[in-house]
Structures are given as C-alpha cells and as structure tokens.
C-alpha cells in the first residue's frame, strides 16, 4: 500500500499555484486601475486650485496698480 507524502507535489498543486499567481496579477491590475485615475483626479484638482490662487494674486496686484493710477490721476488734476 502506498501512502501519499505531503512533500511530493500533486498535479493539482501546479494548477493552484498558477491560479494564485493569476489572481495576484488581476488584483494588481484592479488596484492600479483604481489608483491611477484617483491620482490623475487629485493632480487635476490641485492644479486647478493652484491656478485659481495665482489668478487671485494677479487680480490683486492689478487692482493695486489700478488704485495707484486713480490716485495719481486725481493728484495731477
């Protein structure tokens, strides 16, 4: 009578190993397919906020120049 030893690989163990590797690859793909759009979305939003802040600074500096020009024109008259 033969006894099955647990140290010998069975034909099913190769199938299980390849299936685990495939499952791992699919999980990595799903992770990246979720992570990459999130990073792009966050980057886009940060860029928009940065541009809005720069625009506000530019408007503020132009308003200062405008008020200085108005004061200068009033003093000349």
PDB file of N, CA, C and O in Angstrom:
ATOM      1  N   UNK A   1       0.840  -1.178   0.000  1.00  0.00           N
ATOM      2  CA  UNK A   1       0.000   0.000   0.000  1.00  0.00           C
ATOM      3  C   UNK A   1       0.885   1.241   0.000  1.00  0.00           C
ATOM      4  O   UNK A   1       1.832   1.354   0.778  1.00  0.00           O
ATOM      5  N   UNK A   2       0.555   2.150  -0.877  1.00  0.00           N
ATOM      6  CA  UNK A   2       1.339   3.373  -0.972  1.00  0.00           C
ATOM      7  C   UNK A   2       0.688   4.456  -0.128  1.00  0.00           C
ATOM      8  O   UNK A   2      -0.535   4.549  -0.023  1.00  0.00           O
ATOM      9  N   UNK A   3       1.528   5.251   0.456  1.00  0.00           N
ATOM     10  CA  UNK A   3       0.988   6.388   1.194  1.00  0.00           C
ATOM     11  C   UNK A   3       1.408   7.659   0.469  1.00  0.00           C
ATOM     12  O   UNK A   3       2.532   7.765  -0.022  1.00  0.00           O
ATOM     13  N   UNK A   4       0.519   8.593   0.410  1.00  0.00           N
ATOM     14  CA  UNK A   4       0.831   9.872  -0.242  1.00  0.00           C
ATOM     15  C   UNK A   4       1.613  10.730   0.729  1.00  0.00           C
ATOM     16  O   UNK A   4       1.195  10.963   1.864  1.00  0.00           O
ATOM     17  N   UNK A   5       2.732  11.182   0.266  1.00  0.00           N
ATOM     18  CA  UNK A   5       3.560  12.043   1.093  1.00  0.00           C
ATOM     19  C   UNK A   5       3.185  13.500   0.799  1.00  0.00           C
ATOM     20  O   UNK A   5       2.894  13.849  -0.345  1.00  0.00           O
ATOM     21  N   UNK A   6       3.192  14.324   1.805  1.00  0.00           N
ATOM     22  CA  UNK A   6       2.817  15.721   1.617  1.00  0.00           C
ATOM     23  C   UNK A   6       3.939  16.530   0.980  1.00  0.00           C
ATOM     24  O   UNK A   6       3.723  17.673   0.577  1.00  0.00           O
ATOM     25  N   UNK A   7       5.136  15.951   0.885  1.00  0.00           N
ATOM     26  CA  UNK A   7       6.239  16.694   0.297  1.00  0.00           C
ATOM     27  C   UNK A   7       6.239  16.596  -1.216  1.00  0.00           C
ATOM     28  O   UNK A   7       6.863  17.424  -1.879  1.00  0.00           O
ATOM     29  N   UNK A   8       5.558  15.606  -1.784  1.00  0.00           N
ATOM     30  CA  UNK A   8       5.509  15.475  -3.224  1.00  0.00           C
ATOM     31  C   UNK A   8       4.390  16.350  -3.772  1.00  0.00           C
ATOM     32  O   UNK A   8       3.271  16.338  -3.259  1.00  0.00           O
ATOM     33  N   UNK A   9       4.706  17.116  -4.831  1.00  0.00           N
ATOM     34  CA  UNK A   9       3.652  17.948  -5.413  1.00  0.00           C
ATOM     35  C   UNK A   9       2.628  17.082  -6.129  1.00  0.00           C
ATOM     36  O   UNK A   9       2.970  16.104  -6.794  1.00  0.00           O
ATOM     37  N   UNK A  10       1.417  17.446  -5.983  1.00  0.00           N
ATOM     38  CA  UNK A  10       0.339  16.750  -6.675  1.00  0.00           C
ATOM     39  C   UNK A  10       0.038  17.497  -7.958  1.00  0.00           C
ATOM     40  O   UNK A  10       0.405  18.665  -8.085  1.00  0.00           O
ATOM     41  N   UNK A  11      -0.618  16.858  -8.909  1.00  0.00           N
ATOM     42  CA  UNK A  11      -0.939  17.562 -10.155  1.00  0.00           C
ATOM     43  C   UNK A  11      -1.800  18.797  -9.920  1.00  0.00           C
ATOM     44  O   UNK A  11      -1.725  19.751 -10.694  1.00  0.00           O
ATOM     45  N   UNK A  12      -2.592  18.800  -8.896  1.00  0.00           N
ATOM     46  CA  UNK A  12      -3.457  19.950  -8.613  1.00  0.00           C
ATOM     47  C   UNK A  12      -2.678  21.124  -8.039  1.00  0.00           C
ATOM     48  O   UNK A  12      -3.133  22.263  -8.136  1.00  0.00           O
ATOM     49  N   UNK A  13      -1.517  20.875  -7.444  1.00  0.00           N
ATOM     50  CA  UNK A  13      -0.772  21.970  -6.827  1.00  0.00           C
ATOM     51  C   UNK A  13      -0.258  22.951  -7.864  1.00  0.00           C
ATOM     52  O   UNK A  13      -0.186  24.149  -7.594  1.00  0.00           O
ATOM     53  N   UNK A  14       0.102  22.466  -9.048  1.00  0.00           N
ATOM     54  CA  UNK A  14       0.533  23.383 -10.111  1.00  0.00           C
ATOM     55  C   UNK A  14      -0.627  24.271 -10.530  1.00  0.00           C
ATOM     56  O   UNK A  14      -0.452  25.470 -10.744  1.00  0.00           O
ATOM     57  N   UNK A  15      -1.796  23.690 -10.645  1.00  0.00           N
ATOM     58  CA  UNK A  15      -2.979  24.449 -11.018  1.00  0.00           C
ATOM     59  C   UNK A  15      -3.288  25.517  -9.972  1.00  0.00           C
ATOM     60  O   UNK A  15      -3.632  26.650 -10.310  1.00  0.00           O
ATOM     61  N   UNK A  16      -3.164  25.147  -8.712  1.00  0.00           N
ATOM     62  CA  UNK A  16      -3.440  26.093  -7.626  1.00  0.00           C
ATOM     63  C   UNK A  16      -2.413  27.214  -7.625  1.00  0.00           C
ATOM     64  O   UNK A  16      -2.774  28.376  -7.442  1.00  0.00           O
ATOM     65  N   UNK A  17      -1.119  26.886  -7.830  1.00  0.00           N
ATOM     66  CA  UNK A  17      -0.076  27.906  -7.854  1.00  0.00           C
ATOM     67  C   UNK A  17      -0.290  28.879  -9.008  1.00  0.00           C
ATOM     68  O   UNK A  17      -0.180  30.091  -8.825  1.00  0.00           O
ATOM     69  N   UNK A  18      -0.596  28.355 -10.202  1.00  0.00           N
ATOM     70  CA  UNK A  18      -0.794  29.252 -11.345  1.00  0.00           C
ATOM     71  C   UNK A  18      -2.048  30.087 -11.151  1.00  0.00           C
ATOM     72  O   UNK A  18      -2.093  31.246 -11.563  1.00  0.00           O
ATOM     73  N   UNK A  19      -3.070  29.503 -10.524  1.00  0.00           N
ATOM     74  CA  UNK A  19      -4.297  30.260 -10.283  1.00  0.00           C
ATOM     75  C   UNK A  19      -4.047  31.367  -9.270  1.00  0.00           C
ATOM     76  O   UNK A  19      -4.575  32.468  -9.423  1.00  0.00           O
ATOM     77  N   UNK A  20      -3.254  31.097  -8.239  1.00  0.00           N
ATOM     78  CA  UNK A  20      -2.937  32.121  -7.244  1.00  0.00           C
ATOM     79  C   UNK A  20      -2.131  33.238  -7.891  1.00  0.00           C
ATOM     80  O   UNK A  20      -2.322  34.411  -7.570  1.00  0.00           O
ATOM     81  N   UNK A  21      -1.224  32.873  -8.808  1.00  0.00           N
ATOM     82  CA  UNK A  21      -0.426  33.894  -9.490  1.00  0.00           C
ATOM     83  C   UNK A  21      -1.335  34.741 -10.386  1.00  0.00           C
ATOM     84  O   UNK A  21      -1.170  35.959 -10.445  1.00  0.00           O
ATOM     85  N   UNK A  22      -2.282  34.123 -11.077  1.00  0.00           N
ATOM     86  CA  UNK A  22      -3.217  34.860 -11.923  1.00  0.00           C
ATOM     87  C   UNK A  22      -4.092  35.771 -11.071  1.00  0.00           C
ATOM     88  O   UNK A  22      -4.314  36.929 -11.426  1.00  0.00           O
ATOM     89  N   UNK A  23      -4.584  35.261  -9.960  1.00  0.00           N
ATOM     90  CA  UNK A  23      -5.393  36.086  -9.065  1.00  0.00           C
ATOM     91  C   UNK A  23      -4.599  37.282  -8.556  1.00  0.00           C
ATOM     92  O   UNK A  23      -5.137  38.382  -8.435  1.00  0.00           O
ATOM     93  N   UNK A  24      -3.335  37.069  -8.262  1.00  0.00           N
ATOM     94  CA  UNK A  24      -2.483  38.153  -7.787  1.00  0.00           C
ATOM     95  C   UNK A  24      -2.302  39.201  -8.884  1.00  0.00           C
ATOM     96  O   UNK A  24      -2.336  40.401  -8.611  1.00  0.00           O
ATOM     97  N   UNK A  25      -2.110  38.750 -10.122  1.00  0.00           N
ATOM     98  CA  UNK A  25      -1.954  39.685 -11.240  1.00  0.00           C
ATOM     99  C   UNK A  25      -3.222  40.488 -11.458  1.00  0.00           C
ATOM    100  O   UNK A  25      -3.165  41.689 -11.720  1.00  0.00           O
ATOM    101  N   UNK A  26      -4.359  39.833 -11.352  1.00  0.00           N
ATOM    102  CA  UNK A  26      -5.640  40.520 -11.526  1.00  0.00           C
ATOM    103  C   UNK A  26      -5.835  41.542 -10.411  1.00  0.00           C
ATOM    104  O   UNK A  26      -6.310  42.649 -10.665  1.00  0.00           O
ATOM    105  N   UNK A  27      -5.477  41.186  -9.188  1.00  0.00           N
ATOM    106  CA  UNK A  27      -5.616  42.125  -8.071  1.00  0.00           C
ATOM    107  C   UNK A  27      -4.722  43.337  -8.271  1.00  0.00           C
ATOM    108  O   UNK A  27      -5.130  44.462  -7.979  1.00  0.00           O
ATOM    109  N   UNK A  28      -3.515  43.125  -8.762  1.00  0.00           N
ATOM    110  CA  UNK A  28      -2.606  44.249  -9.015  1.00  0.00           C
ATOM    111  C   UNK A  28      -3.186  45.145 -10.103  1.00  0.00           C
ATOM    112  O   UNK A  28      -3.160  46.371  -9.989  1.00  0.00           O
ATOM    113  N   UNK A  29      -3.713  44.521 -11.166  1.00  0.00           N
ATOM    114  CA  UNK A  29      -4.312  45.299 -12.263  1.00  0.00           C
ATOM    115  C   UNK A  29      -5.495  46.113 -11.765  1.00  0.00           C
ATOM    116  O   UNK A  29      -5.622  47.290 -12.101  1.00  0.00           O
ATOM    117  N   UNK A  30      -6.351  45.506 -10.976  1.00  0.00           N
ATOM    118  CA  UNK A  30      -7.517  46.216 -10.429  1.00  0.00           C
ATOM    119  C   UNK A  30      -7.064  47.350  -9.519  1.00  0.00           C
ATOM    120  O   UNK A  30      -7.634  48.441  -9.550  1.00  0.00           O
ATOM    121  N   UNK A  31      -6.046  47.096  -8.713  1.00  0.00           N
ATOM    122  CA  UNK A  31      -5.533  48.137  -7.824  1.00  0.00           C
ATOM    123  C   UNK A  31      -5.016  49.338  -8.590  1.00  0.00           C
ATOM    124  O   UNK A  31      -5.313  50.482  -8.247  1.00  0.00           O
ATOM    125  N   UNK A  32      -4.232  49.066  -9.643  1.00  0.00           N
ATOM    126  CA  UNK A  32      -3.707  50.167 -10.443  1.00  0.00           C
ATOM    127  C   UNK A  32      -4.808  50.871 -11.229  1.00  0.00           C
ATOM    128  O   UNK A  32      -4.760  52.088 -11.411  1.00  0.00           O
ATOM    129  N   UNK A  33      -5.798  50.111 -11.696  1.00  0.00           N
ATOM    130  CA  UNK A  33      -6.868  50.746 -12.461  1.00  0.00           C
ATOM    131  C   UNK A  33      -7.731  51.641 -11.572  1.00  0.00           C
ATOM    132  O   UNK A  33      -8.423  52.526 -12.075  1.00  0.00           O
ATOM    133  N   UNK A  34      -7.698  51.427 -10.284  1.00  0.00           N
ATOM    134  CA  UNK A  34      -8.400  52.314  -9.353  1.00  0.00           C
ATOM    135  C   UNK A  34      -7.480  53.447  -8.911  1.00  0.00           C
ATOM    136  O   UNK A  34      -7.916  54.593  -8.799  1.00  0.00           O
ATOM    137  N   UNK A  35      -6.228  53.137  -8.664  1.00  0.00           N
ATOM    138  CA  UNK A  35      -5.290  54.107  -8.112  1.00  0.00           C
ATOM    139  C   UNK A  35      -4.891  55.188  -9.117  1.00  0.00           C
ATOM    140  O   UNK A  35      -4.810  56.362  -8.755  1.00  0.00           O
ATOM    141  N   UNK A  36      -4.644  54.818 -10.353  1.00  0.00           N
ATOM    142  CA  UNK A  36      -4.180  55.790 -11.353  1.00  0.00           C
ATOM    143  C   UNK A  36      -5.224  56.875 -11.617  1.00  0.00           C
ATOM    144  O   UNK A  36      -4.863  58.051 -11.623  1.00  0.00           O
ATOM    145  N   UNK A  37      -6.510  56.541 -11.838  1.00  0.00           N
ATOM    146  CA  UNK A  37      -7.495  57.629 -12.022  1.00  0.00           C
ATOM    147  C   UNK A  37      -7.623  58.526 -10.792  1.00  0.00           C
ATOM    148  O   UNK A  37      -7.849  59.729 -10.920  1.00  0.00           O
ATOM    149  N   UNK A  38      -7.480  57.946  -9.610  1.00  0.00           N
ATOM    150  CA  UNK A  38      -7.548  58.779  -8.404  1.00  0.00           C
ATOM    151  C   UNK A  38      -6.389  59.764  -8.364  1.00  0.00           C
ATOM    152  O   UNK A  38      -6.583  60.926  -8.008  1.00  0.00           O
ATOM    153  N   UNK A  39      -5.195  59.322  -8.719  1.00  0.00           N
ATOM    154  CA  UNK A  39      -4.029  60.206  -8.725  1.00  0.00           C
ATOM    155  C   UNK A  39      -4.203  61.300  -9.768  1.00  0.00           C
ATOM    156  O   UNK A  39      -3.889  62.462  -9.511  1.00  0.00           O
ATOM    157  N   UNK A  40      -4.704  60.932 -10.949  1.00  0.00           N
ATOM    158  CA  UNK A  40      -4.933  61.933 -12.001  1.00  0.00           C
ATOM    159  C   UNK A  40      -5.976  62.954 -11.542  1.00  0.00           C
ATOM    160  O   UNK A  40      -5.800  64.154 -11.749  1.00  0.00           O
ATOM    161  N   UNK A  41      -7.051  62.487 -10.927  1.00  0.00           N
ATOM    162  CA  UNK A  41      -8.111  63.376 -10.445  1.00  0.00           C
ATOM    163  C   UNK A  41      -7.577  64.336  -9.383  1.00  0.00           C
ATOM    164  O   UNK A  41      -7.860  65.533  -9.428  1.00  0.00           O
ATOM    165  N   UNK A  42      -6.807  63.811  -8.430  1.00  0.00           N
ATOM    166  CA  UNK A  42      -6.243  64.673  -7.390  1.00  0.00           C
ATOM    167  C   UNK A  42      -5.259  65.682  -7.972  1.00  0.00           C
ATOM    168  O   UNK A  42      -5.254  66.848  -7.576  1.00  0.00           O
ATOM    169  N   UNK A  43      -4.435  65.240  -8.902  1.00  0.00           N
ATOM    170  CA  UNK A  43      -3.488  66.150  -9.545  1.00  0.00           C
ATOM    171  C   UNK A  43      -4.196  67.260 -10.297  1.00  0.00           C
ATOM    172  O   UNK A  43      -3.786  68.419 -10.237  1.00  0.00           O
ATOM    173  N   UNK A  44      -5.256  66.909 -11.002  1.00  0.00           N
ATOM    174  CA  UNK A  44      -6.030  67.909 -11.744  1.00  0.00           C
ATOM    175  C   UNK A  44      -6.648  68.927 -10.803  1.00  0.00           C
ATOM    176  O   UNK A  44      -6.609  70.128 -11.069  1.00  0.00           O
ATOM    177  N   UNK A  45      -7.219  68.451  -9.699  1.00  0.00           N
ATOM    178  CA  UNK A  45      -7.833  69.374  -8.734  1.00  0.00           C
ATOM    179  C   UNK A  45      -6.796  70.269  -8.075  1.00  0.00           C
ATOM    180  O   UNK A  45      -7.040  71.461  -7.885  1.00  0.00           O
ATOM    181  N   UNK A  46      -5.643  69.714  -7.723  1.00  0.00           N
ATOM    182  CA  UNK A  46      -4.586  70.540  -7.128  1.00  0.00           C
ATOM    183  C   UNK A  46      -4.101  71.595  -8.114  1.00  0.00           C
ATOM    184  O   UNK A  46      -3.840  72.734  -7.728  1.00  0.00           O
ATOM    185  N   UNK A  47      -3.980  71.222  -9.386  1.00  0.00           N
ATOM    186  CA  UNK A  47      -3.553  72.179 -10.399  1.00  0.00           C
ATOM    187  C   UNK A  47      -4.577  73.304 -10.543  1.00  0.00           C
ATOM    188  O   UNK A  47      -4.208  74.474 -10.647  1.00  0.00           O
ATOM    189  N   UNK A  48      -5.872  72.946 -10.548  1.00  0.00           N
ATOM    190  CA  UNK A  48      -6.909  73.977 -10.651  1.00  0.00           C
ATOM    191  C   UNK A  48      -6.859  74.924  -9.459  1.00  0.00           C
ATOM    192  O   UNK A  48      -7.005  76.134  -9.632  1.00  0.00           O
ATOM    193  N   UNK A  49      -6.654  74.398  -8.250  1.00  0.00           N
ATOM    194  CA  UNK A  49      -6.569  75.256  -7.072  1.00  0.00           C
ATOM    195  C   UNK A  49      -5.351  76.167  -7.144  1.00  0.00           C
ATOM    196  O   UNK A  49      -5.416  77.336  -6.763  1.00  0.00           O
ATOM    197  N   UNK A  50      -4.243  75.625  -7.633  1.00  0.00           N
ATOM    198  CA  UNK A  50      -3.031  76.434  -7.772  1.00  0.00           C
ATOM    199  C   UNK A  50      -3.255  77.562  -8.772  1.00  0.00           C
ATOM    200  O   UNK A  50      -2.882  78.706  -8.512  1.00  0.00           O
ATOM    201  N   UNK A  51      -3.865  77.245  -9.917  1.00  0.00           N
ATOM    202  CA  UNK A  51      -4.122  78.273 -10.922  1.00  0.00           C
ATOM    203  C   UNK A  51      -5.094  79.332 -10.396  1.00  0.00           C
ATOM    204  O   UNK A  51      -4.948  80.514 -10.708  1.00  0.00           O
ATOM    205  N   UNK A  52      -6.076  78.920  -9.605  1.00  0.00           N
ATOM    206  CA  UNK A  52      -7.027  79.882  -9.030  1.00  0.00           C
ATOM    207  C   UNK A  52      -6.314  80.811  -8.060  1.00  0.00           C
ATOM    208  O   UNK A  52      -6.602  82.007  -8.027  1.00  0.00           O
ATOM    209  N   UNK A  53      -5.389  80.280  -7.269  1.00  0.00           N
ATOM    210  CA  UNK A  53      -4.638  81.111  -6.322  1.00  0.00           C
ATOM    211  C   UNK A  53      -3.742  82.097  -7.069  1.00  0.00           C
ATOM    212  O   UNK A  53      -3.648  83.261  -6.681  1.00  0.00           O
ATOM    213  N   UNK A  54      -3.088  81.645  -8.127  1.00  0.00           N
ATOM    214  CA  UNK A  54      -2.234  82.533  -8.925  1.00  0.00           C
ATOM    215  C   UNK A  54      -3.081  83.618  -9.569  1.00  0.00           C
ATOM    216  O   UNK A  54      -2.678  84.780  -9.606  1.00  0.00           O
ATOM    217  N   UNK A  55      -4.245  83.252 -10.076  1.00  0.00           N
ATOM    218  CA  UNK A  55      -5.137  84.229 -10.702  1.00  0.00           C
ATOM    219  C   UNK A  55      -5.573  85.291  -9.695  1.00  0.00           C
ATOM    220  O   UNK A  55      -5.603  86.480 -10.015  1.00  0.00           O
ATOM    221  N   UNK A  56      -5.913  84.860  -8.476  1.00  0.00           N
ATOM    222  CA  UNK A  56      -6.312  85.823  -7.440  1.00  0.00           C
ATOM    223  C   UNK A  56      -5.166  86.777  -7.108  1.00  0.00           C
ATOM    224  O   UNK A  56      -5.392  87.968  -6.897  1.00  0.00           O
ATOM    225  N   UNK A  57      -3.947  86.263  -7.062  1.00  0.00           N
ATOM    226  CA  UNK A  57      -2.791  87.133  -6.796  1.00  0.00           C
ATOM    227  C   UNK A  57      -2.593  88.133  -7.925  1.00  0.00           C
ATOM    228  O   UNK A  57      -2.278  89.298  -7.681  1.00  0.00           O
ATOM    229  N   UNK A  58      -2.777  87.679  -9.161  1.00  0.00           N
ATOM    230  CA  UNK A  58      -2.622  88.589 -10.294  1.00  0.00           C
ATOM    231  C   UNK A  58      -3.697  89.669 -10.276  1.00  0.00           C
ATOM    232  O   UNK A  58      -3.411  90.836 -10.545  1.00  0.00           O
ATOM    233  N   UNK A  59      -4.916  89.290  -9.966  1.00  0.00           N
ATOM    234  CA  UNK A  59      -6.007  90.273  -9.894  1.00  0.00           C
ATOM    235  C   UNK A  59      -5.722  91.280  -8.787  1.00  0.00           C
ATOM    236  O   UNK A  59      -5.936  92.478  -8.973  1.00  0.00           O
ATOM    237  N   UNK A  60      -5.244  90.810  -7.643  1.00  0.00           N
ATOM    238  CA  UNK A  60      -4.940  91.719  -6.530  1.00  0.00           C
ATOM    239  C   UNK A  60      -3.853  92.713  -6.913  1.00  0.00           C
ATOM    240  O   UNK A  60      -3.956  93.897  -6.592  1.00  0.00           O
ATOM    241  N   UNK A  61      -2.818  92.246  -7.590  1.00  0.00           N
ATOM    242  CA  UNK A  61      -1.737  93.172  -7.979  1.00  0.00           C
ATOM    243  C   UNK A  61      -2.234  94.168  -9.028  1.00  0.00           C
ATOM    244  O   UNK A  61      -1.849  95.337  -8.997  1.00  0.00           O
ATOM    245  N   UNK A  62      -3.077  93.727  -9.947  1.00  0.00           N
ATOM    246  CA  UNK A  62      -3.625  94.658 -10.941  1.00  0.00           C
ATOM    247  C   UNK A  62      -4.558  95.679 -10.300  1.00  0.00           C
ATOM    248  O   UNK A  62      -4.584  96.839 -10.709  1.00  0.00           O
ATOM    249  N   UNK A  63      -5.316  95.255  -9.306  1.00  0.00           N
ATOM    250  CA  UNK A  63      -6.181  96.203  -8.604  1.00  0.00           C
ATOM    251  C   UNK A  63      -5.356  97.242  -7.860  1.00  0.00           C
ATOM    252  O   UNK A  63      -5.727  98.415  -7.821  1.00  0.00           O
ATOM    253  N   UNK A  64      -4.239  96.823  -7.269  1.00  0.00           N
ATOM    254  CA  UNK A  64      -3.358  97.800  -6.602  1.00  0.00           C
ATOM    255  C   UNK A  64      -2.843  98.819  -7.605  1.00  0.00           C
ATOM    256  O   UNK A  64      -2.847 100.021  -7.338  1.00  0.00           O
ATOM    257  N   UNK A  65      -2.396  98.336  -8.765  1.00  0.00           N
ATOM    258  CA  UNK A  65      -1.911  99.265  -9.788  1.00  0.00           C
ATOM    259  C   UNK A  65      -3.031 100.200 -10.245  1.00  0.00           C
ATOM    260  O   UNK A  65      -2.794 101.389 -10.459  1.00  0.00           O
ATOM    261  N   UNK A  66      -4.219  99.684 -10.391  1.00  0.00           N
ATOM    262  CA  UNK A  66      -5.337 100.489 -10.826  1.00  0.00           C
ATOM    263  C   UNK A  66      -5.658 101.584  -9.813  1.00  0.00           C
ATOM    264  O   UNK A  66      -5.905 102.731 -10.186  1.00  0.00           O
ATOM    265  N   UNK A  67      -5.653 101.222  -8.529  1.00  0.00           N
ATOM    266  CA  UNK A  67      -5.919 102.222  -7.486  1.00  0.00           C
ATOM    267  C   UNK A  67      -4.794 103.254  -7.413  1.00  0.00           C
ATOM    268  O   UNK A  67      -5.050 104.433  -7.168  1.00  0.00           O
ATOM    269  N   UNK A  68      -3.563 102.822  -7.624  1.00  0.00           N
ATOM    270  CA  UNK A  68      -2.453 103.779  -7.629  1.00  0.00           C
ATOM    271  C   UNK A  68      -2.592 104.747  -8.796  1.00  0.00           C
ATOM    272  O   UNK A  68      -2.339 105.943  -8.649  1.00  0.00           O
ATOM    273  N   UNK A  69      -2.993 104.232  -9.953  1.00  0.00           N
ATOM    274  CA  UNK A  69      -3.170 105.100 -11.123  1.00  0.00           C
ATOM    275  C   UNK A  69      -4.303 106.099 -10.904  1.00  0.00           C
ATOM    276  O   UNK A  69      -4.198 107.252 -11.322  1.00  0.00           O
ATOM    277  N   UNK A  70      -5.384 105.669 -10.254  1.00  0.00           N
ATOM    278  CA  UNK A  70      -6.502 106.579  -9.985  1.00  0.00           C
ATOM    279  C   UNK A  70      -6.049 107.685  -9.034  1.00  0.00           C
ATOM    280  O   UNK A  70      -6.373 108.852  -9.253  1.00  0.00           O
ATOM    281  N   UNK A  71      -5.307 107.340  -7.985  1.00  0.00           N
ATOM    282  CA  UNK A  71      -4.818 108.349  -7.040  1.00  0.00           C
ATOM    283  C   UNK A  71      -3.869 109.314  -7.734  1.00  0.00           C
ATOM    284  O   UNK A  71      -3.911 110.521  -7.494  1.00  0.00           O
ATOM    285  N   UNK A  72      -3.018 108.777  -8.590  1.00  0.00           N
ATOM    286  CA  UNK A  72      -2.062 109.624  -9.307  1.00  0.00           C
ATOM    287  C   UNK A  72      -2.787 110.596 -10.242  1.00  0.00           C
ATOM    288  O   UNK A  72      -2.416 111.766 -10.326  1.00  0.00           O
ATOM    289  N   UNK A  73      -3.810 110.119 -10.937  1.00  0.00           N
ATOM    290  CA  UNK A  73      -4.573 110.975 -11.836  1.00  0.00           C
ATOM    291  C   UNK A  73      -5.354 112.046 -11.064  1.00  0.00           C
ATOM    292  O   UNK A  73      -5.498 113.166 -11.552  1.00  0.00           O
ATOM    293  N   UNK A  74      -5.858 111.720  -9.870  1.00  0.00           N
ATOM    294  CA  UNK A  74      -6.581 112.693  -9.074  1.00  0.00           C
ATOM    295  C   UNK A  74      -5.638 113.768  -8.547  1.00  0.00           C
ATOM    296  O   UNK A  74      -6.016 114.936  -8.450  1.00  0.00           O
ATOM    297  N   UNK A  75      -4.418 113.379  -8.207  1.00  0.00           N
ATOM    298  CA  UNK A  75      -3.456 114.357  -7.694  1.00  0.00           C
ATOM    299  C   UNK A  75      -2.999 115.306  -8.796  1.00  0.00           C
ATOM    300  O   UNK A  75      -2.701 116.470  -8.526  1.00  0.00           O
ATOM    301  N   UNK A  76      -2.941 114.822 -10.033  1.00  0.00           N
ATOM    302  CA  UNK A  76      -2.497 115.674 -11.143  1.00  0.00           C
ATOM    303  C   UNK A  76      -3.529 116.714 -11.508  1.00  0.00           C
ATOM    304  O   UNK A  76      -3.174 117.774 -12.024  1.00  0.00           O
ATOM    305  N   UNK A  77      -4.811 116.440 -11.254  1.00  0.00           N
ATOM    306  CA  UNK A  77      -5.846 117.385 -11.634  1.00  0.00           C
ATOM    307  C   UNK A  77      -5.964 118.478 -10.655  1.00  0.00           C
ATOM    308  O   UNK A  77      -6.796 119.370 -10.822  1.00  0.00           O
TER     309      UNK A  77
END
